[in-house]
Amino acid sequence: MKKQSKVVQYNKWGYIFLLPFMIVYIVFQLIPLISTIYNSFFENYRVGLQQIGPNFIGIQNYVQLFSTPDIWQYLANTMIMWIMGFIPQILVSLLLGAWFTNPSLRLKGQQFFKTVIYLPNLIMASAFAMLFFTLFSNEGPINSMLVGAGFFAENYKWLSHTLSARSLVALMNFLMWFGNTTILLMSGMLGIDPSLYEAAEVDGASSTQIFYKITLPLLRPILIYVMITSLIGGLQMFDVPQILTNGTGDPARTTMTLIMYLNKHLYSKNFGLGGALSVFLFVVTAILSILVFRINNATEKKN
Amino acid sequence: MNNKEESNFGRTTKVIGCYIVLILITIICLFWFYLLFVNASRSNSELSSGGFTMLFSTHALDNWNNLVHGTLPILYGLRNSVFVAACTAILSVYFSTMTAYAIHAYDFKLKKYVYAFILAVMMIPTQVTVLGFLQLIDKMKMDDSFIPLIVPSIAAPITFFYMKQYMDSTLSISLVEAARIDGAGEFRIFNTIVFPLMKPAIAVQIIFTFVTSWNNYFVPALVLHTDKKKTLPILIAQLRSADWLKFDMGQVYMMIAFSIAPVIIVYLILSRFIVGGVSLGGVKE
């Protein structure tokens, strides 16, 4: 009897240790989230020095947000640049992961290569974007190299063409994330029961067959997990295009992302539209997060 | 026999092919940074007339001196970045470990719900709540201060998740019970027994939270307004929005090199640790 009361007494410490997290989370995340949602139902912006609102206007902000073409254009930009970076990212990561975990190849220097490919992930995205901006500027070193080597007759304006500007953003995203993805996929590949490979080899399967028939299907949960988390990250794309284009999203706003759009509303203090945009992003990420949560649960149950 | 030789030959060509691709990828990863350090060592006139080169020049120190005595308060930027990142890393890791311990070691009624809640909110990005966050810190008179950049890191679901996973695999409750029999208080047990036992995970997360905060641009740019309070990413953005043609390009490259060099150096020293940490945790956005 006495022992039990003591256990209960200990367990109240669970709540005490949770307090800092809970208080900080409620104050700095939950209350801001609720007030962001609240804001989205009010007209609240500035015209010059004049403050309009806040007046309750129901769902007018959402109507305005979704009836203008801007948000769809920026959503499309964000998705296009994400896909342009993600496809090479997943392909290269799968290839490298398969090589690194293939026992018959016995590749040396793995630690070195892993160190190299993970490096760009830790680099300050804004500094990386500034670096690309200077390297790819009209008179910059990349142009002088390409012209010098005879690839181009004259300097190419990388940031004035939609495709090349988007490609630069995608290239940076690819460089920053493929190392991380490779390492995640590798831990998934190493988790596959080696006896499956041995059995397949005994049956005379080629390494290509093994990759498509064993590795890929067993990796499916991890691949989906990587894809959705990358998509959530992609929706938050901001630092790279913001610094590269100085917040303009040029050329002709074809590199403007959703968060850059939000950033504009925050600077101009248009809290109504900014709120509606935040809620939209919140709903989309929430749906994607639920998917991740389900996948994680499913794989945990299997294990 | 013949067959075996053939497959050996096949293997060798395949391995050579792998190395060629790996070396190409290595070059694609490092080329930009190599070029950055080369250009940071060249003077403005060399940069504007010479174009592309892979060879280091001799003006690194001049560029550095010009940068430090220029208009951008980069030494303040360095101090601010180090201060914010260090405080964030320490608070985030200490309190995340504490939160993980609460879920790991105790059995209380709401435990299941709290755990599910933290996992559920793990993926919500700060961007979607930043509007309310800015209004809140305005009301709390914390605008243009470091507090709103540091204190919220106490509630870091991703760091918590990593700590919880590490605890599940290493910390046994019998150790805690033994300490209780010796009469140690719960808070003391956490600080003197549990926390030190978590050292490997703490080291990994200190590095990750430090680097994340060091690189953070979006929220600090919205919170900090005074020049002397700005962190390095904001100064980089300022460099970009200034009429950059007027700038001494040697200084621009030096500024970029200066912001990323600390992370590269720390990474090269601890890379084995960090790369291992990524695969250990599994989840890292």
Boltz contact constraints between the chains, C-beta under 6 A:
constraints:
  - contact:
      token1: [A, 11]
      token2: [B, 106]
      max_distance: 6.0
  - contact:
      token1: [A, 11]
      token2: [B, 107]
      max_distance: 6.0
  - contact:
      token1: [A, 11]
      token2: [B, 108]
      max_distance: 6.0
  - contact:
      token1: [A, 13]
      token2: [B, 106]
      max_distance: 6.0
  - contact:
      token1: [A, 13]
      token2: [B, 186]
      max_distance: 6.0
  - contact:
      token1: [A, 14]
      token2: [B, 102]
      max_distance: 6.0
  - contact:
      token1: [A, 14]
      token2: [B, 106]
      max_distance: 6.0
  - contact:
      token1: [A, 14]
      token2: [B, 108]
      max_distance: 6.0
  - contact:
      token1: [A, 17]
      token2: [B, 98]
      max_distance: 6.0
  - contact:
      token1: [A, 17]
      token2: [B, 101]
      max_distance: 6.0
  - contact:
      token1: [A, 17]
      token2: [B, 102]
      max_distance: 6.0
  - contact:
      token1: [A, 18]
      token2: [B, 102]
      max_distance: 6.0
  - contact:
      token1: [A, 20]
      token2: [B, 95]
      max_distance: 6.0
  - contact:
      token1: [A, 20]
      token2: [B, 154]
      max_distance: 6.0
  - contact:
      token1: [A, 21]
      token2: [B, 99]
      max_distance: 6.0
  - contact:
      token1: [A, 21]
      token2: [B, 155]
      max_distance: 6.0
  - contact:
      token1: [A, 24]
      token2: [B, 154]
      max_distance: 6.0
  - contact:
      token1: [A, 24]
      token2: [B, 155]
      max_distance: 6.0
  - contact:
      token1: [A, 25]
      token2: [B, 155]
      max_distance: 6.0
  - contact:
      token1: [A, 28]
      token2: [B, 152]
      max_distance: 6.0
  - contact:
      token1: [A, 29]
      token2: [B, 129]
      max_distance: 6.0
  - contact:
      token1: [A, 32]
      token2: [B, 129]
      max_distance: 6.0
  - contact:
      token1: [A, 32]
      token2: [B, 132]
      max_distance: 6.0
  - contact:
      token1: [A, 32]
      token2: [B, 133]
      max_distance: 6.0
  - contact:
      token1: [A, 32]
      token2: [B, 136]
      max_distance: 6.0
  - contact:
      token1: [A, 33]
      token2: [B, 129]
      max_distance: 6.0
  - contact:
      token1: [A, 35]
      token2: [B, 132]
      max_distance: 6.0
  - contact:
      token1: [A, 36]
      token2: [B, 129]
      max_distance: 6.0
  - contact:
      token1: [A, 36]
      token2: [B, 131]
      max_distance: 6.0
  - contact:
      token1: [A, 36]
      token2: [B, 132]
      max_distance: 6.0
  - contact:
      token1: [A, 99]
      token2: [B, 18]
      max_distance: 6.0
  - contact:
      token1: [A, 105]
      token2: [B, 15]
      max_distance: 6.0
  - contact:
      token1: [A, 113]
      token2: [B, 22]
      max_distance: 6.0
  - contact:
      token1: [A, 114]
      token2: [B, 275]
      max_distance: 6.0
  - contact:
      token1: [A, 115]
      token2: [B, 271]
      max_distance: 6.0
  - contact:
      token1: [A, 116]
      token2: [B, 26]
      max_distance: 6.0
  - contact:
      token1: [A, 116]
      token2: [B, 29]
      max_distance: 6.0
  - contact:
      token1: [A, 117]
      token2: [B, 29]
      max_distance: 6.0
  - contact:
      token1: [A, 118]
      token2: [B, 275]
      max_distance: 6.0
  - contact:
      token1: [A, 120]
      token2: [B, 29]
      max_distance: 6.0
  - contact:
      token1: [A, 122]
      token2: [B, 211]
      max_distance: 6.0
  - contact:
      token1: [A, 122]
      token2: [B, 263]
      max_distance: 6.0
  - contact:
      token1: [A, 122]
      token2: [B, 267]
      max_distance: 6.0
  - contact:
      token1: [A, 123]
      token2: [B, 260]
      max_distance: 6.0
  - contact:
      token1: [A, 124]
      token2: [B, 215]
      max_distance: 6.0
  - contact:
      token1: [A, 124]
      token2: [B, 233]
      max_distance: 6.0
  - contact:
      token1: [A, 124]
      token2: [B, 259]
      max_distance: 6.0
  - contact:
      token1: [A, 124]
      token2: [B, 260]
      max_distance: 6.0
  - contact:
      token1: [A, 126]
      token2: [B, 217]
      max_distance: 6.0
  - contact:
      token1: [A, 126]
      token2: [B, 233]
      max_distance: 6.0
  - contact:
      token1: [A, 126]
      token2: [B, 236]
      max_distance: 6.0
  - contact:
      token1: [A, 126]
      token2: [B, 237]
      max_distance: 6.0
  - contact:
      token1: [A, 127]
      token2: [B, 236]
      max_distance: 6.0
  - contact:
      token1: [A, 127]
      token2: [B, 256]
      max_distance: 6.0
  - contact:
      token1: [A, 127]
      token2: [B, 259]
      max_distance: 6.0
  - contact:
      token1: [A, 127]
      token2: [B, 260]
      max_distance: 6.0
  - contact:
      token1: [A, 130]
      token2: [B, 236]
      max_distance: 6.0
  - contact:
      token1: [A, 130]
      token2: [B, 240]
      max_distance: 6.0
  - contact:
      token1: [A, 130]
      token2: [B, 256]
      max_distance: 6.0
  - contact:
      token1: [A, 131]
      token2: [B, 36]
      max_distance: 6.0
  - contact:
      token1: [A, 131]
      token2: [B, 256]
      max_distance: 6.0
  - contact:
      token1: [A, 134]
      token2: [B, 252]
      max_distance: 6.0
  - contact:
      token1: [A, 141]
      token2: [B, 52]
      max_distance: 6.0
  - contact:
      token1: [A, 144]
      token2: [B, 51]
      max_distance: 6.0
  - contact:
      token1: [A, 144]
      token2: [B, 52]
      max_distance: 6.0
  - contact:
      token1: [A, 145]
      token2: [B, 52]
      max_distance: 6.0
  - contact:
      token1: [A, 183]
      token2: [B, 278]
      max_distance: 6.0
  - contact:
      token1: [A, 183]
      token2: [B, 279]
      max_distance: 6.0
  - contact:
      token1: [A, 187]
      token2: [B, 279]
      max_distance: 6.0
  - contact:
      token1: [A, 232]
      token2: [B, 123]
      max_distance: 6.0
  - contact:
      token1: [A, 233]
      token2: [B, 285]
      max_distance: 6.0
  - contact:
      token1: [A, 236]
      token2: [B, 125]
      max_distance: 6.0
  - contact:
      token1: [A, 236]
      token2: [B, 127]
      max_distance: 6.0
  - contact:
      token1: [A, 238]
      token2: [B, 218]
      max_distance: 6.0
  - contact:
      token1: [A, 239]
      token2: [B, 217]
      max_distance: 6.0
  - contact:
      token1: [A, 243]
      token2: [B, 237]
      max_distance: 6.0
  - contact:
      token1: [A, 243]
      token2: [B, 240]
      max_distance: 6.0
  - contact:
      token1: [A, 246]
      token2: [B, 240]
      max_distance: 6.0
  - contact:
      token1: [A, 246]
      token2: [B, 241]
      max_distance: 6.0
  - contact:
      token1: [A, 259]
      token2: [B, 127]
      max_distance: 6.0
  - contact:
      token1: [A, 274]
      token2: [B, 131]
      max_distance: 6.0
  - contact:
      token1: [A, 275]
      token2: [B, 131]
      max_distance: 6.0
  - contact:
      token1: [A, 278]
      token2: [B, 128]
      max_distance: 6.0
  - contact:
      token1: [A, 278]
      token2: [B, 131]
      max_distance: 6.0
  - contact:
      token1: [A, 281]
      token2: [B, 128]
      max_distance: 6.0
  - contact:
      token1: [A, 282]
      token2: [B, 128]
      max_distance: 6.0
  - contact:
      token1: [A, 289]
      token2: [B, 123]
      max_distance: 6.0
